């Protein structure tokens, strides 16, 4: 094997991305645990809170997260039992249902976000000059849109008269 392959900037780029993600994820997980949330529960709450009407169709929630449709169902079941989200049926389409963040879910986010933002500032955005951060965000969006085109499914637009 050619030893120069390990100096390939493509391998370096992906390696750095994976290492940065792992380091941030470990810090985030410890902070979420202090608030009784798993990383995926925080992701679900954040996705819902940032969506129109604080809700997403279950299929759109699956598309926006790292979960399968059945995985989203299990997480939503657990979070619904904990009172953080609720399901809302779509009156015009019995096949569709929505996950909606509750007041308790928004309160949990309000408690969690200050520490989360401190970690982001200390270990990510605060490490970069504003111009570097802007370019990084543009590049990450390009890559995200290419490898995960459903990442923003259902997060724009308005809810119809019947709520669907």
C-alpha positions in Angstrom: 0.0 0.0 0.0 1.2 3.4 -0.9 2.0 5.3 2.4 1.2 8.6 0.7 -2.5 7.6 0.7 -2.5 8.4 4.5 -1.5 11.9 3.8 -4.4 12.4 1.4 -6.3 15.6 2.5 -9.6 13.8 2.0 -8.7 11.3 4.7 -7.5 14.2 6.9 -10.7 16.2 6.4 -13.0 13.3 7.3 -10.8 12.3 10.2 -10.8 15.8 11.6 -14.6 16.0 11.2 -15.1 12.7 13.0 -12.7 13.6 15.8 -14.4 17.0 16.3 -17.8 15.5 16.3 -16.8 12.8 18.9 -15.2 15.4 21.2 -18.3 17.7 21.0 -20.7 14.8 21.4 -19.1 13.6 24.6 -19.3 17.1 26.1 -22.9 17.5 25.0 -24.0 14.1 26.3 -22.7 14.8 29.8 -24.5 18.1 29.8 -27.8 16.6 28.5 -27.6 13.9 31.2 -27.6 16.6 33.8 -31.1 17.6 32.5 -32.4 14.1 32.2 -32.1 14.0 28.4 -30.3 11.7 26.0 -28.6 13.2 23.0 -31.4 11.9 20.7 -34.1 13.3 23.0 -32.4 16.7 22.9 -32.2 16.5 19.1 -35.9 15.6 18.8 -36.9 18.5 21.2 -34.7 20.9 19.3 -36.0 19.9 15.9 -39.6 20.2 17.0 -39.0 23.6 18.8 -37.4 25.0 15.7 -40.2 23.9 13.4 -43.4 25.8 12.5 -46.0 25.2 15.3 -43.4 23.3 17.3 -44.3 20.2 15.4 -43.3 17.8 12.6 -44.9 14.9 10.9 -43.3 11.7 12.3 -41.9 10.9 8.8 -40.2 14.3 8.6 -38.9 14.0 12.1 -37.3 10.7 11.1 -35.8 12.3 8.0 -34.3 15.1 10.0 -32.7 12.9 12.6 -30.4 10.0 12.7 -33.3 7.7 13.5 -35.3 5.3 11.4 -39.0 5.6 11.3 -39.4 2.8 13.9 -36.6 4.4 16.0 -38.5 7.7 16.0 -41.6 5.9 17.1 -39.8 4.4 20.1 -38.2 7.7 21.1 -41.6 9.6 20.7 -43.3 6.9 22.8 -40.7 7.3 25.6 -40.8 11.1 25.4 -44.6 11.1 25.3 -44.6 9.0 28.5 -42.3 11.6 30.1 -44.6 14.5 29.0 -42.1 16.2 26.8 -43.9 15.7 23.5 -47.4 14.6 22.4 -48.7 13.0 19.2 -51.4 14.8 17.2 -53.3 13.0 14.5 -53.8 14.6 11.1 -57.6 14.9 10.6 -57.3 14.8 6.8 -54.9 11.9 6.6 -55.2 9.0 9.1 -51.8 7.7 8.0 -50.0 10.8 9.2 -49.4 12.0 12.8 -47.4 14.8 14.2 -45.0 14.9 17.1 -45.6 18.2 19.0 -43.3 19.5 21.8 -45.3 20.2 25.0 -44.9 23.1 27.5 -42.9 20.7 29.7 -40.6 19.9 26.7 -40.0 23.6 26.0 -39.3 24.1 29.6 -36.7 21.3 29.6 -35.1 22.9 26.5 -35.0 26.3 28.3 -33.2 24.6 31.2 -30.8 22.7 28.9 -29.9 25.3 26.3 -27.8 27.8 28.3 -25.2 25.1 29.2 -25.4 23.7 25.6 -24.7 27.1 24.2 -21.8 27.6 26.6 -20.3 24.3 25.3 -20.8 25.3 21.7 -19.2 28.7 22.3 -16.3 27.3 24.3 -15.4 24.3 22.2 -16.7 25.1 18.7 -17.8 28.5 17.5 -15.5 30.3 19.9 -12.5 28.5 18.4 -13.1 30.1 15.0 -12.8 33.6 13.7 -16.2 34.9 12.4 -15.2 34.6 8.7 -13.9 31.1 9.2 -17.1 30.1 10.9 -19.2 31.6 8.1 -17.2 29.6 5.5 -17.4 26.4 7.6 -21.2 26.7 8.0 -21.6 27.2 4.2 -19.4 24.1 3.6 -21.2 22.0 6.2 -24.6 22.9 4.7 -23.4 21.9 1.2 -22.2 18.5 2.5 -25.2 18.0 4.7 -27.6 18.7 1.8 -25.7 16.3 -0.5 -25.5 13.4 2.0 -28.7 14.0 3.9 -31.2 15.7 1.6 -34.1 15.1 4.0 -32.5 17.0 6.8 -34.8 19.9 6.6 -38.0 18.0 5.6 -41.1 19.6 6.9 -39.3 22.4 8.7 -40.4 25.2 6.4 -43.8 26.3 5.2 -47.1 26.7 7.0 -49.5 24.2 8.5 -52.7 24.0 6.5 -56.2 24.8 7.7 -56.8 21.3 8.9 -53.4 21.2 10.6 -51.8 18.9 8.0 
